[in-house]
Amino acid sequence: MSAQLQALVDRVRRNERDWEATFHECIPTYDPDHPDQPAEDEYMGDYDQKNDDRAHDSRELLLDLTAELEALIRELETGK
């Protein structure tokens, strides 16, 4: 059981690392720590598009993880 939960955690962390890498590769001025604007004006369109893609991908990941957690709960409840 803990291995299955760790796999879920690893999947989320890998997704986050992959998206951060994508932002750094595609947006030369990307700064995730900037309080006001994560990229210079000329790259904000690119940032907005990647951010939209990331939101869609994150939603899909959340739905997948929810289904996996539901399966784990069923296993616990049935004792299998």
Buried (B, 14 or more C-beta within 10 A) or exposed (E): EEEEEEEBEEBEEEBEEEBEEBBEEBBEBBEEEEEEEBBBEEBBEBBEEBBEEBEEBBEEBEEEBEEBEEEBEEEEEEEE
